[in-house]
Amino acid sequence: MNIVSMGMKFLGPTVVTKVASMLGINNTMVTSLIGAALPTVLAGLTGKASSEGGANALMGLLGQQQVDSPEAFEAALADADPNELAQSGGSMLSGLLGGDATDALAGALGQHAGVDQGNASSLLGLIAPAAMGALKGEVSSAGLDASGLASLLEGQKDNITAAMPAGFADRLAGTGLLDSIQPPAQPAVATPAPAPAPAAAPAAAPGGGGLFKIIAPVVLVAGLGWYFFGQSPSLPEVPEMPDLASMADGVDLSVGDVDLGSEFGTVISDLTGSLGGITDTASAEAALPGLEAAGDQLGALGELAGELPEEAQGVFGGIVGSALGTIRPMIENAIAGSGAGSILQPVADTILGALEGMAG
């Protein structure tokens, strides 16, 4: 069981589209906000449950929670005033985590996804009932009391940590929101000065590619190709990722204020990072939220790609098709190497289907 994955089920494509319309931003931004907000909220609830009387307070709020399934959450979002629902959820979250911490989280989310703090705060208000709904569903099905709830969240620390987007934790330093899932800082220990390092090889000249910001993903994919292929000759070879940035050839791939090239590069980077940590069933479960988020983001990009001019659609499709040639064997190897096909195959089908649809 992965509590982050359970929470993500409350925040699927239908909800993303509804929230994007409510906030006046695109689906990709909403998905990025959710990917950072949900594990952070769960981390905060984990800390609350570990505090004196916190688990009892949390159980009391769960008892008042009416939404305990993704279907019920979608229905509530459709029937109720979304703004009222967001305000109610925001008040509940502030009561649990503290107003200052909640405001700090909204500010960090805004910076992370490139939206204003007001939109981030509204989304947080909708994340709260989704997170609480996932918890209530598990508490009800397992018949847990306050102590059981605290133990449940304690056991989910690794999953919550694994779902946190790279670098986002740094934006929350000093807020206390992540204290429950991060080890305490260790005192510095003096160490002998290291021996002089051998002379480094000359650095490669930096490439161009202002459009995609894809250099890091290319390097990462090359390393993962070694990881997946070099260690196990029985697995399919992962071809080297082509220079995707050069394939744009100056064509504008923007739809409104969204640069599809840059967004695609970010999703590919996140996707390869998630795939790179999969070695067994446990790591597959930990990577699942990141893979699901990548699938949702690719789906949103696919919708936007249909709005590109014909020439740009052809260029973008060729870029996606080239990336697909590397991503497909990486996914196949992750499934075969981990033995976690039952966990990974559904989200793999979503990712590959989205890429194939954009590739044309």
ZICOR-V135566 format. One record per run of one state. SS is the DSSP state (H for helix, E for strand, - for the rest). FROM is the first residue (numbers start at 1). TO is the last residue. If there is no record, write none. Layout:
BEGIN
ss: {SS & SS}
from: {FROM & FROM}
to: {TO & TO}
END
This chain:
BEGIN
ss: {- & H & - & H & - & H & - & H & - & H & - & H & - & H & - & H & - & H & - & H & - & H & - & H & - & H & - & E & - & E & H & - & H & - & H & - & H & -}
from: {1 & 3 & 10 & 13 & 24 & 27 & 51 & 54 & 65 & 70 & 80 & 82 & 98 & 99 & 114 & 117 & 143 & 146 & 155 & 157 & 164 & 168 & 172 & 215 & 231 & 244 & 249 & 254 & 256 & 258 & 260 & 277 & 281 & 306 & 310 & 339 & 341 & 360}
to: {2 & 9 & 12 & 23 & 26 & 50 & 53 & 64 & 69 & 79 & 81 & 97 & 98 & 113 & 116 & 142 & 145 & 154 & 156 & 163 & 167 & 171 & 214 & 230 & 243 & 248 & 253 & 255 & 257 & 259 & 276 & 280 & 305 & 309 & 338 & 340 & 359 & 360}
END
